[in-house]
């Protein structure tokens, strides 16, 4: 069995020394590993409790909502929990059996002096000492050995209500390296996961900074926080703005040319029969990234140049604002200056606004419409019940507070810098996620071997 030492680089500049083992079958474990059924290495603990019988006791509650909202258990009093729950303990692994197409795997954490309980929508796995470590069990549950195969052993009529069959789940085969190698594999994956979590925390903090900046800039203008209480303000229907800012509407600052504010074409004029592989891009709802001055390119479809000429009134040019008019209303995008595309076509559920650049800076307006209080106002003015909509009349009448053009540009630039920081961190996060998936596959199939935790060091947080 030949092994070739290589350097496996992470997102950062530090490398990990590993041995690469050639394998014909990517799912075949190395010869010196054991392949075992889950029930041979982990017990499926099924002890339950009725928390309401302990109404005043505070539990650490591992619930599906808590998993989706940051992955931390929620302290919850027994009296607030109205159904039977699993009794769990530190080191156990919880595998989400409801709709396994949306992965949920939880490693029960440290002791905070409270009893731990979990939703019965998890399969609880307690590692058998001497056979498998908690960390390795957690990561192997994320691998194709378990995660991919769990999706094949479900019952239920619809994907969202399908559940993994616990009996079949217990019979899934997993690789079982020697305990030192299990610890080393888990160490590598944990290091990358910690880098991922750190990057997610940076993104969350930067998004919160942006929200705070928007709230301050659109209320007090460009003044330090310590001087905000000295700024004269005026009250508007969307709240306080600096007293020296002018008030108006989108109608007041639209471009002079005819058709400055228009709605998209009828759906029949932009159907699939007009789509081509390469032409004029059509902007759809999934191209707009909420609150961000950029488009998601992979959501574009394209129409022929001839069809674009027929829909010339629905053309969107650089610096035009695009609003979603139906469904998820109020999302706004600004047409970028992109050398690949000189123009776009808006879809039938969108509105487009072109403003006079001598009156308003388009990027400033983009951020103005992205702020929470404007989003709330749009929701208040929507029409319809089953399908909320906004029309051209609503769009034209939306209030705008305008500082001098120079200040508009400065505010737009401040917020753009924060957006660029978020984009850099999101690219970093995407690279770390890809690294984790690659390592998970290679480590769990023995393509990449690690000798021990002390040598398996990955620095995944670099630029």
N, C-alpha and C positions, 0 to 999 in steps of 0.2 A: 504494500500500500504506500504509494509515493506521496510525499508532501513537499510543497514548494513554498518557502517563506516569501511573503510579499508585504508591502506597506499598503494598508487600507486607510485612505484618507477620509476624514470626516468633513463636515462643513467648515471646520476651522483648519488651522495650520498644523495641529498636532496629529501624529499618525499612531496607529496601533500595530504592533508587530504580531502577526498571526500566521498560522500555517493553513495553506489551502489544500484541501484534499479533493482530488478529481473523483467524480462520481458519474456513472452513466445515467442513473435514475435520480432525478432531483428529490424524490420523496423517499429514497432508500437511506436508512441510517448507516453510519459506519459499522463495521463488523464488530468492533469492541463495545458498541452500545447495545443495550437491551431495548426491544420494542415491547411495551406492556399496555394492557388495557387500563383505562382511567380507574376502574374500580379496584385494580390491583395496587394502586399507589396512593389513592385518596378515598376517604370515606365520604359518603353523601349524608351529612348530618341532617336529620329531619325533626329535631326537637323544636316545638312551637310554644308560643306563649300568647296569652290574651292580655295585651298591655292595659286594657281598661280595668282589669282586676288590680292593677297597680297604678291607680289614677294619679297619684302625686309623685311617682317616681319619674326621674328624667332619664330617658334612654338615648343612646346614639343610634339614630334611625337611618339605615341604609336603604333608601327608597329610590324608585326609578326617577322621580322628579329631582331628587338631590343629586343623583348621578349626572343627569343632563344639565344641571345648573352648577357646574364647577367641580363635580366629583368629590364632594366632601359630605360625610354624614351630617344630619341635622339633629341637634339636641331637641327632643320632643317629649312632652309629658305623656304618660300612659293614657290619661283621660282623653287626650286628643286623637288617639289612634283607635279606630273602630273595627278592626278585624284582626284575625290571627296573624302572627308574624313568626319568622324563623329566629331562633336564638343562635347567634353567631359569636365568634371570638377572634382575637387577633391572630393573624397568620392564615385564616381561612380565605379561600378564593370564591367569589360569587360570580357565576356565569348567568347572564341574562337569557332566560329561555323564551321570553316574549319577543316575537319578530326579530329573529337573529340576523336579518339583513341589516339591522341597525345594531352594531356590536356594542355590548355592554359587559365588561369584565372588571371586577372590583377586588382589590386586595384589602382585606379588612385591616385597619391600621392599629396604632398604639392604644394604650390604656389611658383613658382620661378619668378613671374612677367611676364610670357609668357602665351599666350593662348594654350590650350591643344587640340590636335586633335588625332584621332585614325583611324586605318584601318577599312574599312567597313566589314572586315572578323570577326570582333567582334560584339557580341550582347551587346549593352550598357544598363546597369541596374542602375537606379537611385533610391536608397532606399527612401521609403515614411517615413517621419519623424513621430515618435511615434509608428510605427509598426515594423520596423526592423533597426538595426544598420548597418553601412557600413561594419564593420569588420565581423559581423556575416553573412551577405549576402555573403561576399567573401568566408568564410570558408564553408558555406553550399553548395556553388557551387562546391567545391572540393569533397563533400561527395557523397555517392551513391544515395542520394535523387535526385541529379541533374546530376552529372558527368556520372554515370553508365546509367541512363535513357536517357540522351541526345544522347547516341550512338544508341538508338533504334528509334529515330525520325529524321532520316537523309534521304536526297535524293542525288542521284548521282550514277554513274555506277561503279566507282572504289573507294576503301577505301581512297586513297590520295586526291580525289576530292569531297568526300562526305561533305555535309553541314547540320548542324542542322537546322531544320525548326523553324523559330522564333515564329510562331503562336503556334505550339505544345509546344515549349520550355516554352512559357509564361504560359502554363496551368499545368506545372509540379508542384506537391505538395511538400511542404517543411514543416518541423517542425518549430513552432514559439513559443519558450519559452517566458516568461515575459522579458521585456527589461533588468532588472538587470542580469538575468541569461544569456541572450544573450551576454552581456558585459563580464561576467565571463568566459563563454565558449571561446569567442574570445581571452580573455587575456591568458588563458592556451595555446591555440593553437599558439598564436603569440609568446609566450615565447619559445616554442619548435622550431618554425620556425626560430626565431632569433638565437637559438643555431645552427640550421642547416646551416644558412647563415654564421655564424662565423666560423664554421668548414670548410665550402667550401672555405672561404677566406684563412684559414690557408693552405689548400691543394693547392690552386692556388699559394700562395706565396712560398710554399716549392717547387713546381714544377718549378717556375721561378728561385728560388735559385739553383736548380739542373742544369738548363740550363746554368746559369751564371758560376757555378763551372766547368761544362764540358768545356765551352768555354775557361775559364782561364787555367784549368789543361792541356788541350790538346794543348794549345798555348805556355804557359810559364813553365809548370811543377809545382812542389810543391814549389812555392815561394810566399811570401805575395804579395798582390796587389800593395803595395807601392814600391816593388822592381822589378816589372815586366819589367819596361823599361830598367833594367840593364842586362836582360837575353839575351845572344846571340841567335839569331834565324836563321833558314834556311827556305827557301821557297820551298814548295812542290806543287803538283797539287791540293791538298785540302787546301792549305793555310800554315800559319806559324806554325812551331813546334820548340822546343828547338834544338840548333845546335848540342848538344852532344847526341841526340837520333839517333839511327840507322834507316835506311829506308829499307823497303822491301815489300813483298806481302804475301798474305795468302799461296801461293805456297811455299815460302821460309821457313815458320815456321810450315808447316804441319807435322803431326806425320810420323815416318819412315815407319810404316806398310802400306801394300797395301790397297787401298781404303780409304785413309784418307779424301778425299774430294769426295763425291758422291751425285748423285741425287736420288730422291725417285723412287719407283717402278712404272710401268705402272698402270694406273687406274684399268685395268681388273684384276690385281693381288691383289688388295686390296679393292674389292667391298663389298657391304653390305652382300653378302652371306657368307662372312668369319667372320662377326662380331658376338661376343658372349658377354654375360653379364660380364664375368670375365676372363681376359686373359692378353695379352700384350697390353698396351695402344698405340694407334696411335695418333701422333701429327698432328693436323690440323691447318689451319690458325687462327681459332678463339681461339686456345689455347695460341697463342703468344700475350702477352700484350705489346703493343708498348713501347719500351724504358724501360722495367722493367725486372729484372732478376727473373721472376717467370712465372708459367703457370697458366692458368685458368682451373682448374681440371674438372669442370662440362662439358667441351666441349669434353672430351676424348670419343673415341669409342675403343673397344677392339677386337683383333683378337685372334684366337686360337694359342696355343703354336706351333702346327705343321706349321701353316702359318708363324709364326714369324721365325721358322727355315728356311723355304724356302726363306724368305726375309732377311737373316742374313746380307747381304751386306748393307741393309738399316737400320740396327740397330743403335740407338743413345744411348750413354752411358753418365753417369754423366760427366759434363764439356764440352761435345760436343756442338758446336754452330749449330743452325738450322736457315735457312733463307727461307723466302717465295720467290718462284721463279716465280710465275705468279700471275696476278691480282694486289693485293696490295703488290707490290714487295718491298724487302729490309727490311721488318720486321725481327727482329732477336730475338732469344731466346737462353738461355743457359740451358742445361739439369741439373736439380737440383740433389742434393744428397738426395734422398727420400727413406726412409726405406720401403715404400709400393711397389716401382717398381725398379727393378734392371736394366731394359732396356726399350726402347721405339722403335717404328717403325715410321719413317718419312713417310709422305704421298707423293702422286705422284706430288704435286706442291711445293715440298720443296727440299732444298739442305742441306747437313750436312757436317760440317768440324770438324776434330779432329786435334788438334795442339800438337806440342812437348812441354811439360811443362818446359823443360830446356831452351826454347827459348822465350816462351810467356806465360803470365798468362791468362787463359781462360776468367776470369771475366773482366780483363782489356780490352781484345779484344771485349767482348760483349759491353762494354760502348763505345769503340772506334767506333764501327760500328753503335751505336745508335746516335752519335752526328749529328747535323743538316748538317754539311758540307759533311759527308760521305753519308748521306741519299740523298743529292742533287746529289752527284757524281753517285750513283747507278741509279738514275732516268735518268741522262744524258747518261749512258751506256746501258740502257735497249734496248731490241730488240722488234720489233713488234709494231703494231699500235692499232688494236682493243683490243688485249689482251697483255699488256706489259709483257715481260719475261726477266729474267736474266738466263744465262746458266753457266755451270761449268767453261768455259773459262773466263767469266766475273768475276766470284767469285774469281778464283785463282789469277787474276791480280789486284784485288783491293789493293790500297796502304795502308801500315800500318807504323806508326812511333812508335818505341819501345824504351822506356827508359830502364835502368837496371831493372832486375826482381824485386828487392826490391822496387823500385819506382813504378813499375807496380802494385804490391800488395797494396801499400799504396794508390795509386789513386783509385783502385777498392774498397778499404775499405771505403774511404771517401764518394764515391758515393753510396755505399751500405747503409751506415748510413742514408743518405738522403732518399733513397728508403724505408728503414724501417720506417722512420718517416711518409712518405706518406701513407704507408700501415696501420699504427696505426690510422691515422686520417681518412682513408677511412673506416676502421672498425667502428670507432666512428660515422661517418656519416651514415653508414648503420643502426646502432642501433637507431640513432635519427629519421631517416626516418621511421623505423618500429614503433617506439614509436608514431610518429605523426599520422600514419595511424590507429594505434590501438585507440588512443585517439579520433581521428576524428570520427571513427565508434561509439565508446562508448558514446561520448558526444552528438552526433547528434541523437542518438536513446534513450537517457535518461538512458542508462545502468549505466553511471557514471554521478552523479549530482554534481554541484558546487553551493555553496550558494551565493558567491559574489567574485568580482575580488580581494578584499583584502586578501582573504584566498586561492585563487587558484594560488599558486606559484609553478612552476616547474623549477628545475635547470637541464637542459638537456645537459649541456656542460661538465660534469665531466668525469673522466676516467672510 
